Amino acid sequence: MSEYTQAFIDHLTRLAEKNADRGALAALRHSLAFPPGRYPKAYPYVERFVPPEWHAEDGRRLALYAVAGLWARHPSSRGASLAASFGELMRLRDNAPSIEQRFIALLGADAEGVMDHLRQAIGLLAAEGLGLDYARFLSDLQVWLSSSEAYAGHTDQLDRIRQRWARDFYRAQQGPAAPATETIDHTDLAQ
């Protein structure tokens, strides 16, 4: 994880800790009703992490807003990827086919549609109390939310992310448990 990513995740964590600004978390949660980076009340909490050379529709900027909103909705982190947590969710729900169908739809989503699927996925993980590795998630979303014209190799990189997510999902769905890692749950503080 880069220092930049760690600083952003640390910033989000501080927002969810005791005595934090609950208005910030409410603003970030509400930002999920808008396309990433288009809700002005979220700007004070995210824009400071956007370098000046990133334009408004830069996938890296959009990913910061997306992760901030999703974090505010479910501030529970652990060392499992989103896909591994979703696979664990499927196992916990007796391999419910609807979970797999949602995951496949998520994998097939493009940059314009992925946020709808992610909001639903994070909501399901929150209901089951399953956290995820938000730093890794941010890194993946920076690619996913970039346009294919953003840089050479974008399509190949996105395909590799989708394939890794599929492996994580099915391994966790079949395995005895997600990787044993520390879970930090800030859910009760963020409501």
Secondary structure, 3 states (H helix, E strand, C coil): CCHHHHHHHHHHHHHHCCCCCHHHHHHHHHHHHCCCCCCHHHHHHHHHHCCCCCCCCCHHHHHHHHHHHHHHHCCEECCCCHHHHHHHHHHHCCCCHHHHHHHHHHHHCCCCCHHHHHHHHHHHHHHHCCCECHHHHHHHHHHHCCCCCCCCCHHHHHHHHHHHHHHHHHHHHHCCCCCCCCCEECHHHHC
